Amino acid sequence: MQYEAFASVAIPRKLKISLTQDEVDKVLRPCLQKSCELVKKYAKEHHGYKDRTGNLTRAISYMTIKDVKNKYNLIGKIYIDDKIAKVDNKYGGYGYGKFVTNGTGIHGGNGYYSIYPRFKKALKFNGRIVHHVNKHPGSKRYAFLDNAIRRTRSDIRKIFEEGLSEAFNKTIKLG
């Protein structure tokens, strides 16, 4: 599962477009790619979590695609790539980006949970050796993708305004 963040830009209805869908896509796709790149850069610089290996920061990615359900929609997805942000293969090799962005336990899951050792006989926490941990509260959610979109929203709007103004040779204000 990949965690995704969403934002939208509304194009005013008063704008009369006399272009084909392919011509509109040629105008909007570069704007969407610039916007996604801007959000990705902001998220990498202001994530707020402790990244020991750098894998989670490198795993912040984006893609632009056409919507399958509505052929007139272009979608820009900013997400955590679980193929890059994953635990070492000797510990299972699973992606952990979803746990950072969604949280675990009472902070984002089904409540408290138990931790058992998988590869050793006991666990060590703060110098204390235990055989299992009952009622682990989990980890809190880092909403850095949502924050990146929220903080760059005005810049995204400017990117689309400039792109549309350039395409139609007149000043356009987006709502």
One Martini backbone bead per residue (centre of mass of N, CA, C, O) as a GRO file, in nm:
protein
  175
    1MET     BB    1   0.097   0.035   0.021
    2GLN     BB    2   0.025   0.372  -0.061
    3TYR     BB    3   0.075   0.686   0.036
    4GLU     BB    4  -0.141   0.966  -0.026
    5ALA     BB    5  -0.168   1.294  -0.163
    6PHE     BB    6  -0.408   1.568  -0.194
    7ALA     BB    7  -0.489   1.806  -0.463
    8SER     BB    8  -0.658   2.106  -0.590
    9VAL     BB    9  -0.745   2.287  -0.896
   10ALA     BB   10  -0.953   2.549  -0.991
   11ILE     BB   11  -1.118   2.611  -1.286
   12PRO     BB   12  -1.282   2.845  -1.422
   13ARG     BB   13  -1.589   2.866  -1.596
   14LYS     BB   14  -1.537   3.136  -1.766
   15LEU     BB   15  -1.334   2.979  -1.920
   16LYS     BB   16  -1.270   2.973  -2.260
   17ILE     BB   17  -1.216   2.672  -2.436
   18SER     BB   18  -1.057   2.616  -2.777
   19LEU     BB   19  -0.953   2.314  -2.721
   20THR     BB   20  -0.816   2.032  -2.711
   21GLN     BB   21  -0.731   1.787  -2.495
   22ASP     BB   22  -0.431   1.767  -2.583
   23GLU     BB   23  -0.369   2.073  -2.551
   24VAL     BB   24  -0.439   2.092  -2.253
   25ASP     BB   25  -0.235   1.875  -2.156
   26LYS     BB   26   0.020   2.035  -2.256
   27VAL     BB   27  -0.032   2.257  -2.037
   28LEU     BB   28  -0.093   2.096  -1.758
   29ARG     BB   29   0.130   1.882  -1.712
   30PRO     BB   30   0.374   2.072  -1.645
   31CYS     BB   31   0.233   2.200  -1.402
   32LEU     BB   32   0.196   1.938  -1.241
   33GLN     BB   33   0.497   1.861  -1.227
   34LYS     BB   34   0.595   2.115  -1.082
   35SER     BB   35   0.414   2.079  -0.834
   36CYS     BB   36   0.518   1.802  -0.744
   37GLU     BB   37   0.813   1.889  -0.713
   38LEU     BB   38   0.761   2.102  -0.495
   39VAL     BB   39   0.635   1.913  -0.281
   40LYS     BB   40   0.868   1.713  -0.263
   41LYS     BB   41   1.083   1.916  -0.172
   42TYR     BB   42   0.937   2.011   0.084
   43ALA     BB   43   0.911   1.730   0.220
   44LYS     BB   44   1.222   1.674   0.236
   45GLU     BB   45   1.289   1.941   0.413
   46HIS     BB   46   0.996   1.914   0.616
   47HIS     BB   47   0.925   1.634   0.773
   48GLY     BB   48   1.009   1.575   1.107
   49TYR     BB   49   1.177   1.319   1.104
   50LYS     BB   50   1.384   1.046   1.185
   51ASP     BB   51   1.643   0.977   0.946
   52ARG     BB   52   1.882   0.736   0.948
   53THR     BB   53   1.915   0.635   0.626
   54GLY     BB   54   1.723   0.803   0.397
   55ASN     BB   55   1.494   0.630   0.261
   56LEU     BB   56   1.233   0.795   0.315
   57THR     BB   57   1.321   1.049   0.164
   58ARG     BB   58   1.380   0.902  -0.111
   59ALA     BB   59   1.067   0.784  -0.131
   60ILE     BB   60   0.973   1.046  -0.232
   61SER     BB   61   0.712   1.070  -0.473
   62TYR     BB   62   0.593   1.100  -0.822
   63MET     BB   63   0.291   1.119  -1.037
   64THR     BB   64   0.149   1.135  -1.370
   65ILE     BB   65  -0.198   1.088  -1.462
   66LYS     BB   66  -0.468   0.946  -1.602
   67ASP     BB   67  -0.789   0.910  -1.563
   68VAL     BB   68  -0.993   0.637  -1.604
   69LYS     BB   69  -1.286   0.746  -1.548
   70ASN     BB   70  -1.174   1.045  -1.636
   71LYS     BB   71  -1.025   1.168  -1.924
   72TYR     BB   72  -1.002   1.488  -1.814
   73ASN     BB   73  -0.810   1.389  -1.591
   74LEU     BB   74  -0.540   1.490  -1.393
   75ILE     BB   75  -0.289   1.318  -1.195
   76GLY     BB   76  -0.117   1.389  -0.886
   77LYS     BB   77   0.117   1.185  -0.708
   78ILE     BB   78   0.209   1.168  -0.366
   79TYR     BB   79   0.455   0.934  -0.236
   80ILE     BB   80   0.551   0.627  -0.085
   81ASP     BB   81   0.807   0.410  -0.167
   82ASP     BB   82   0.831   0.076  -0.065
   83LYS     BB   83   1.094  -0.006  -0.227
   84ILE     BB   84   1.280   0.201  -0.066
   85ALA     BB   85   1.112   0.194   0.212
   86LYS     BB   86   1.283  -0.055   0.381
   87VAL     BB   87   1.352  -0.323   0.541
   88ASP     BB   88   1.561  -0.540   0.603
   89ASN     BB   89   1.564  -0.860   0.480
   90LYS     BB   90   1.624  -1.008   0.761
   91TYR     BB   91   1.334  -0.853   0.867
   92GLY     BB   92   1.139  -0.886   0.576
   93GLY     BB   93   1.124  -0.629   0.365
   94TYR     BB   94   0.928  -0.413   0.446
   95GLY     BB   95   0.732  -0.143   0.427
   96TYR     BB   96   0.731   0.179   0.635
   97GLY     BB   97   0.578   0.440   0.532
   98LYS     BB   98   0.283   0.388   0.639
   99PHE     BB   99   0.364   0.411   0.947
  100VAL     BB  100   0.455   0.708   0.940
  101THR     BB  101   0.192   0.841   0.801
  102ASN     BB  102  -0.035   0.676   0.993
  103GLY     BB  103   0.052   0.502   1.208
  104THR     BB  104   0.023   0.327   1.525
  105GLY     BB  105  -0.199   0.197   1.707
  106ILE     BB  106  -0.357   0.447   1.881
  107HIS     BB  107  -0.255   0.658   1.645
  108GLY     BB  108  -0.353   0.446   1.368
  109GLY     BB  109  -0.496   0.189   1.466
  110ASN     BB  110  -0.620  -0.080   1.690
  111GLY     BB  111  -0.422  -0.026   1.915
  112TYR     BB  112  -0.287  -0.207   2.119
  113TYR     BB  113   0.025  -0.403   2.121
  114SER     BB  114   0.233  -0.673   2.071
  115ILE     BB  115   0.580  -0.769   2.130
  116TYR     BB  116   0.795  -1.000   1.961
  117PRO     BB  117   1.047  -1.200   1.910
  118ARG     BB  118   1.193  -1.329   1.599
  119PHE     BB  119   1.537  -1.380   1.628
  120LYS     BB  120   1.521  -1.396   1.938
  121LYS     BB  121   1.464  -1.440   2.289
  122ALA     BB  122   1.493  -1.120   2.324
  123LEU     BB  123   1.449  -0.791   2.441
  124LYS     BB  124   1.585  -0.445   2.421
  125PHE     BB  125   1.510  -0.175   2.657
  126ASN     BB  126   1.697   0.048   2.799
  127GLY     BB  127   1.871  -0.212   2.918
  128ARG     BB  128   1.618  -0.397   2.911
  129ILE     BB  129   1.513  -0.730   2.949
  130VAL     BB  130   1.266  -0.882   2.732
  131HIS     BB  131   1.021  -1.108   2.592
  132HIS     BB  132   0.779  -0.895   2.601
  133VAL     BB  133   0.533  -0.650   2.480
  134ASN     BB  134   0.275  -0.497   2.629
  135LYS     BB  135   0.108  -0.236   2.529
  136HIS     BB  136   0.182  -0.090   2.266
  137PRO     BB  137   0.110   0.232   2.140
  138GLY     BB  138   0.301   0.330   1.926
  139SER     BB  139   0.299   0.560   1.656
  140LYS     BB  140   0.303   0.854   1.524
  141ARG     BB  141   0.195   1.078   1.294
  142TYR     BB  142   0.326   1.200   0.978
  143ALA     BB  143   0.200   1.494   0.795
  144PHE     BB  144   0.405   1.591   0.556
  145LEU     BB  145   0.239   1.581   0.292
  146ASP     BB  146   0.007   1.763   0.378
  147ASN     BB  147   0.185   2.006   0.457
  148ALA     BB  148   0.316   2.051   0.181
  149ILE     BB  149   0.055   2.120   0.033
  150ARG     BB  150  -0.042   2.350   0.216
  151ARG     BB  151   0.225   2.532   0.187
  152THR     BB  152   0.214   2.518  -0.158
  153ARG     BB  153  -0.059   2.619  -0.275
  154SER     BB  154   0.011   2.905  -0.386
  155ASP     BB  155   0.234   2.804  -0.581
  156ILE     BB  156   0.055   2.620  -0.747
  157ARG     BB  157  -0.136   2.838  -0.848
  158LYS     BB  158   0.086   2.999  -0.996
  159ILE     BB  159   0.171   2.783  -1.196
  160PHE     BB  160  -0.110   2.766  -1.336
  161GLU     BB  161  -0.144   3.061  -1.410
  162GLU     BB  162   0.110   3.083  -1.589
  163GLY     BB  163   0.042   2.852  -1.786
  164LEU     BB  164  -0.234   2.967  -1.885
  165SER     BB  165  -0.139   3.249  -1.968
  166GLU     BB  166   0.062   3.149  -2.180
  167ALA     BB  167  -0.149   2.988  -2.357
  168PHE     BB  168  -0.375   3.251  -2.376
  169ASN     BB  169  -0.257   3.547  -2.357
  170LYS     BB  170  -0.369   3.587  -2.050
  171THR     BB  171  -0.492   3.677  -1.754
  172ILE     BB  172  -0.517   3.439  -1.477
  173LYS     BB  173  -0.750   3.352  -1.216
  174LEU     BB  174  -0.759   3.135  -0.956
  175GLY     BB  175  -0.983   2.971  -0.710
   0.00000   0.00000   0.00000
